């Protein structure tokens, strides 16, 4: 069940990224779910590390954006 949910999530992200929708995301999501299922613990660790890096990079970019916005609009006293 978890593999199917993960495959659906991956497929949705692929479709969202290319903006066209269609079968491509569904096929890629199903393939990713099968690959993860067969990869076992090593695949799970690699996938978790990849997700953690993406999350870290996103937070870093958001922090840099917030600091740039704060520099543009200093507080008035």
Backbone as ProteinMPNN parsed JSONL, in Angstrom:
{"seq_chain_A": "XXXXXXXXXXXXXXXXXXXXXXXXXXXXXXXXXXXXXXXXXXXXXXXXXXXXXXXXXXXXXXXXXXXXXXXXXXXXX", "coords_chain_A": {"N_chain_A": [[0.822, -1.191, 0.0], [1.905, 1.246, 0.804], [3.811, 1.585, -1.192], [2.217, 2.036, -3.446], [1.021, 4.477, -2.803], [3.311, 6.076, -2.669], [4.178, 5.841, -5.319], [2.04, 7.117, -6.614], [2.374, 9.705, -5.62], [4.913, 10.371, -6.675], [4.321, 10.233, -9.408], [2.45, 12.331, -9.608], [4.087, 14.525, -9.01], [5.832, 14.468, -11.198], [4.055, 14.952, -13.317], [3.19, 17.488, -12.552], [5.52, 18.955, -12.785], [6.162, 18.905, -15.558], [3.888, 20.02, -16.6], [1.984, 19.187, -18.464], [0.421, 16.97, -17.921], [-1.229, 13.754, -18.154], [-0.24, 10.448, -19.235], [2.409, 9.985, -18.726], [3.407, 10.663, -16.105], [2.002, 8.817, -14.525], [2.98, 6.352, -15.448], [5.725, 6.607, -14.891], [5.564, 6.91, -12.105], [4.501, 4.421, -11.323], [6.576, 2.761, -12.15], [8.623, 3.724, -10.51], [7.633, 3.031, -7.989], [7.684, 0.233, -8.154], [10.427, -0.17, -8.489], [11.458, 0.841, -6.086], [10.296, -0.962, -4.309], [11.609, -3.32, -4.985], [14.224, -2.673, -4.479], [14.671, -2.659, -1.78], [15.978, -2.248, 1.565], [18.248, -0.66, 1.014], [17.456, 0.94, -1.116], [15.406, 2.314, 0.149], [16.827, 3.792, 2.051], [18.429, 5.357, 0.34], [16.429, 6.772, -1.033], [15.248, 8.152, 1.103], [17.41, 9.753, 1.883], [17.659, 11.349, -0.398], [15.176, 12.712, -0.363], [15.475, 14.107, 2.056], [17.617, 15.808, 1.406], [16.444, 17.38, -0.618], [14.489, 18.663, 0.903], [16.111, 20.084, 2.714], [17.486, 21.794, 0.916], [15.339, 23.307, -0.04], [14.458, 24.631, 2.275], [16.75, 26.14, 2.789], [16.797, 27.834, 0.546], [14.393, 29.237, 0.961], [15.032, 30.579, 3.326], [17.145, 32.219, 2.474], [15.743, 33.808, 0.663], [13.958, 35.117, 2.396], [15.763, 36.58, 3.941], [16.834, 38.268, 1.989], [14.566, 39.737, 1.312], [14.148, 41.039, 3.74], [16.37, 42.665, 3.812], [15.817, 44.409, 1.767], [13.647, 45.833, 2.726], [14.075, 47.518, 5.294], [13.359, 47.843, 8.811], [11.465, 50.64, 10.002], [11.994, 53.152, 12.382]], "CA_chain_A": [[0.0, 0.0, 0.0], [2.787, 2.411, 0.863], [4.429, 1.721, -2.505], [1.244, 2.629, -4.357], [0.91, 5.891, -2.44], [4.551, 6.723, -3.074], [4.141, 5.903, -6.775], [1.089, 8.171, -6.991], [3.001, 10.994, -5.306], [5.968, 10.604, -7.657], [3.649, 10.517, -10.671], [1.872, 13.676, -9.541], [5.171, 15.5, -9.09], [6.325, 14.481, -12.578], [3.057, 15.651, -14.121], [3.17, 18.9, -12.162], [6.744, 19.583, -13.271], [6.146, 19.136, -17.001], [2.753, 20.88, -16.868], [1.1, 18.689, -19.509], [-0.439, 15.909, -17.426], [-1.252, 12.599, -19.026], [0.152, 9.114, -18.809], [3.834, 9.943, -18.39], [3.593, 10.642, -14.659], [1.48, 7.565, -13.982], [3.911, 5.276, -15.789], [6.953, 6.821, -14.124], [5.263, 6.642, -10.707], [4.375, 2.977, -11.143], [7.92, 2.2, -12.276], [9.38, 4.092, -9.317], [7.141, 2.226, -6.87], [8.224, -1.121, -8.337], [11.874, -0.115, -8.263], [11.683, 1.009, -4.65], [9.903, -2.208, -3.658], [12.626, -4.337, -5.234], [15.527, -2.215, -4.006], [14.775, -3.029, -0.375], [16.427, -1.241, 2.528], [19.205, 0.286, 0.419], [16.651, 1.898, -1.875], [14.697, 3.147, 1.109], [17.806, 4.734, 2.609], [18.791, 6.307, -0.711], [15.27, 7.631, -1.255], [15.125, 9.041, 2.259], [18.48, 10.751, 1.817], [17.319, 12.271, -1.482], [14.099, 13.58, 0.116], [16.023, 15.001, 3.075], [18.401, 16.839, 0.732], [15.512, 18.294, -1.273], [13.875, 19.471, 1.955], [17.147, 20.99, 3.205], [17.718, 22.816, -0.107], [14.169, 24.187, -0.093], [14.494, 25.505, 3.458], [17.865, 27.057, 2.61], [16.37, 28.834, -0.431], [13.389, 30.077, 1.597], [15.71, 31.438, 4.292], [17.874, 33.232, 1.711], [14.744, 34.724, 0.117], [13.46, 35.943, 3.493], [16.811, 37.531, 4.31], [16.922, 39.273, 0.921], [13.394, 40.616, 1.455], [14.357, 41.869, 4.928], [17.38, 43.668, 3.477], [15.17, 45.396, 0.906], [12.7, 46.622, 3.492], [14.499, 47.598, 6.69], [12.315, 48.402, 9.697], [11.55, 52.094, 10.284], [11.763, 53.451, 13.79]], "C_chain_A": [[0.865, 1.253, 0.0], [3.446, 2.663, -0.493], [3.5, 2.366, -3.514], [1.066, 4.12, -4.069], [2.149, 6.667, -2.878], [4.609, 6.862, -4.59], [3.198, 6.986, -7.265], [1.682, 9.55, -6.734], [4.082, 11.342, -6.327], [5.36, 10.952, -9.009], [3.048, 11.909, -10.706], [2.951, 14.75, -9.662], [5.725, 15.602, -10.508], [5.351, 15.228, -13.467], [3.02, 17.135, -13.796], [4.378, 19.633, -12.748], [6.678, 19.861, -14.772], [4.916, 19.935, -17.437], [1.758, 20.362, -17.89], [0.104, 17.664, -18.981], [-0.338, 14.688, -18.326], [-0.695, 11.351, -18.388], [1.594, 9.052, -18.311], [4.065, 9.83, -16.881], [3.119, 9.351, -14.039], [2.434, 6.41, -14.239], [5.196, 5.401, -14.971], [6.726, 6.535, -12.636], [5.152, 5.151, -10.42], [5.747, 2.306, -11.224], [8.752, 2.506, -11.032], [8.94, 3.256, -8.118], [7.677, 0.797, -6.967], [9.708, -1.18, -8.05], [12.182, 0.001, -6.769], [11.368, -0.281, -3.902], [10.988, -3.271, -3.814], [13.997, -3.946, -4.681], [15.738, -2.542, -2.529], [15.301, -1.9, 0.489], [17.405, -0.226, 1.942], [18.463, 1.352, -0.376], [15.896, 2.843, -0.961], [15.625, 4.188, 1.725], [18.181, 5.794, 1.578], [17.647, 7.275, -0.993], [15.072, 8.614, -0.113], [16.187, 10.124, 2.263], [18.181, 11.788, 0.737], [16.221, 13.24, -1.031], [14.6, 14.561, 1.169], [16.839, 16.122, 2.438], [17.499, 17.85, 0.044], [14.861, 19.218, -0.25], [14.869, 20.499, 2.494], [17.389, 22.127, 2.21], [16.557, 23.805, -0.186], [14.165, 25.149, 1.087], [15.604, 26.538, 3.339], [17.484, 28.179, 1.638], [15.331, 29.778, 0.172], [14.028, 31.05, 2.592], [16.471, 32.555, 3.576], [16.911, 34.266, 1.132], [14.227, 35.666, 1.207], [14.499, 36.978, 3.922], [16.962, 38.62, 3.255], [15.756, 40.246, 1.002], [13.578, 41.555, 2.642], [15.385, 42.958, 4.647], [16.783, 44.755, 2.597], [14.258, 46.32, 1.653], [13.114, 46.673, 4.949], [13.397, 48.216, 7.55], [12.55, 49.899, 9.919], [11.203, 52.336, 11.725], [11.644, 54.923, 13.985]], "O_chain_A": [[0.584, 2.208, -0.724], [3.621, 3.812, -0.898], [3.941, 3.156, -4.349], [0.972, 4.928, -4.993], [2.044, 7.78, -3.393], [5.046, 7.895, -5.096], [3.51, 7.698, -8.219], [1.509, 10.461, -7.543], [4.158, 12.48, -6.79], [5.832, 11.867, -9.683], [3.127, 12.595, -11.725], [2.754, 15.762, -10.335], [6.051, 16.696, -10.97], [5.763, 16.05, -14.285], [2.834, 17.957, -14.693], [4.273, 20.79, -13.157], [7.089, 20.931, -15.218], [4.903, 20.477, -18.542], [0.767, 21.038, -18.164], [-0.972, 17.512, -19.559], [0.554, 14.609, -19.17], [-0.678, 11.209, -17.166], [1.95, 8.15, -17.552], [4.842, 8.985, -16.437], [3.756, 8.834, -13.121], [2.672, 5.586, -13.356], [5.691, 4.414, -14.427], [7.603, 5.978, -11.976], [5.647, 4.67, -9.401], [6.041, 1.39, -10.457], [9.499, 1.651, -10.554], [9.773, 2.822, -7.322], [8.08, 0.219, -5.958], [10.192, -2.132, -7.437], [13.075, -0.677, -6.261], [12.083, -0.654, -2.972], [11.254, -4.033, -2.884], [14.837, -4.814, -4.444], [16.878, -2.683, -2.084], [15.093, -0.727, 0.181], [17.393, 0.941, 2.332], [18.807, 2.532, -0.313], [15.76, 4.03, -1.257], [15.235, 5.343, 1.898], [18.245, 6.982, 1.894], [17.877, 8.47, -1.173], [14.762, 9.783, -0.344], [15.91, 11.274, 2.603], [18.423, 12.978, 0.938], [16.313, 14.442, -1.279], [14.194, 15.723, 1.175], [16.763, 17.268, 2.882], [17.755, 19.052, 0.111], [14.7, 20.412, -0.5], [14.508, 21.656, 2.709], [17.487, 23.288, 2.606], [16.769, 25.002, -0.378], [13.902, 26.34, 0.923], [15.426, 27.688, 3.741], [17.81, 29.342, 1.876], [15.375, 30.983, -0.072], [13.614, 32.206, 2.689], [16.446, 33.705, 4.015], [17.216, 35.458, 1.108], [14.075, 36.866, 0.975], [14.153, 38.118, 4.229], [17.196, 39.779, 3.596], [15.93, 41.445, 0.785], [13.211, 42.728, 2.571], [15.282, 44.059, 5.188], [17.204, 45.91, 2.674], [14.099, 47.478, 1.268], [12.56, 45.94, 5.768], [12.599, 49.018, 7.064], [13.689, 50.355, 10.012], [10.227, 51.789, 12.238], [11.446, 55.383, 15.11]]}, "name": "protein", "num_of_chains": 1, "seq": "XXXXXXXXXXXXXXXXXXXXXXXXXXXXXXXXXXXXXXXXXXXXXXXXXXXXXXXXXXXXXXXXXXXXXXXXXXXXX"}
